[in-house]
Amino acid sequence: MRILIVGSGGREHALAWALSRSPQNPDLFIAPGNPGTASLGTNVDIEATDIASLASFAREEQIDFTVVGPEQPLVEGIVDVFRAENLPIVGPTATAARLEGSKAFAKSFMEKYGIPTAPYRTFGADAFDEALGYVRDQGAPIVVKASGLAAGKGALVCETEQEAEAALREIMVERAFGEAGDRVVVEGFMQGEEASVFALTDGEHYVLTVPAQDHKAVGEGDTGPNTGGMGAYAPAPVATGKVLMEVCRRIIEPTLAGMREEGHPYSGILYCGLMIEDERPRVVEYNCRLGDPEAQVVLPLLQDDLVSVFNKLAHGNLEGVHLQMGQESAVCVVMASEGYPVSYPKGRSITGVEEAEDSGAMVFQAGTRQENDGTLVTDGGRVLGVTAVGADLEEALKKAYAGVERIHFDGAQFRSDIGYKGLRREDSPREQ
Ligand code: GLY
C-alpha cells in the first residue's frame, strides 16, 4: 500500500507514525514532511498547498490513497482535484470544507439545522458601526471572529466592550487577517470546558475517536495569547458518555444530514470543537481535519489498523467500521520556541530527542530542520510534541514530562500543567 500524507507538522508526524504501525507495512510519502517523518517514509519536496503537483505525484507514483493534514489545501479544493482524477483521498470537498473555511457559513448552517451553538451575527467588513452597535447591545464578554482561515489566530475572546471594539477595528479596519476578515462573526461567549471530538465519516456513516482536550493559551492556567495548541490529552473526561451521546444526536448526525440536504455531503474527518457546560455540548467551531496537537494523543490510543480504516474512508465506505480505542491515556506536551506565538528565533540546536524516546516518550516533530551535518535545529514556533501513553492520565503525564526533561534547545518553553482539568476530574469514573 502506497500512502501520501500532506503536511509538515506534528499532526502529520503522528499520522505517519500511526500508519507505519500497520501490519500492511505501507510505503509512506510525506509532502513536504519534516525530519521526523523522514525516518518513517520518504519526504517529498512539494508544498501542502501545491495541489496540482500533489495530484501529479499521486498519479505518477500510483498512490493508493492520500491523507491531508492541514485545512488550507482542503479549503482550496484538493479533494475536488483528486476525485476528478479518481485518486482516492481522505477529506471533504471545498464546498463541504466551508464548515471550517467560512465561520459565517458554519454559523448560518448551525442555525438552519438547529445545532447548538452561541447566538451570533455576521457583518461585512464595511459594517464596522453596525458590528460595534451589536457588541454594545450584547455586552461583554463576547467573541469576535474573522470568518475566513486565519491560521488559528482569527478568534478574539474579548472580556470588555473596549476589547471587542479593538478586535473589530483590527479585523475590519486594519485588515490584520486580510481577506479572512471580509466577513466578521460576532458571537456570544460560551462558558464551560472545551473538548475536541473527531468523527471519521463517509458522509452517512461515522465513527468517533476518543475525545481530546487541547490547551490553546500559551501560559499556565490558560493565560496569555492563544497558540496553535500547547499540549493535549485524551481521553478528556469532560466528554462523558452522556455528553458524547448528545454530541452524536444533536451535533454530528444533524451536521452530516444537513450537509447531505445542502447537496454537499461531508466526508473525511469532522472535528467538532465543543464547549461543554453541565454536560450540554455546544459547537465553538467545526474543523475539517484532525486537530494538532490532538492527533498526537488520539492516534496512539487507536487499536485498529489505521491504513485499513483510512483506505475505506478514502473510498467512501465506512459502513460496518468500528474503532477500538484503548483504555489508556495519552498526553502531548508541546515544546515551543521562545517568544512563540508572537515572534521567535530559528536555528537553535536541539538535543536529547533520542534520550527522550529511550525514556518511553514519542517525540513528534513539527518546527524542526536538519542541517547538512545532521544537527537537528528549531525551525518554527511549535517545535516538538513530546507524547506518552500510560495506564491513566497521571502516568501518561509523568512519562511525557520525563521525556521533556531530556530535551534541550535554548529558550524552549512548555506548559507544565497539561491535563490539569482532566486531573481535577480524575475522581469521577470514566463513563464511556
Ligand atoms: N488544536 C487546534 C486545532 O487543531 O485547530
Residues whose N, C-alpha, C, O or C-beta is under 5 A from the ligand:
A	BS01	LIG	D214 G228 G229 L290 G291 D292 P293
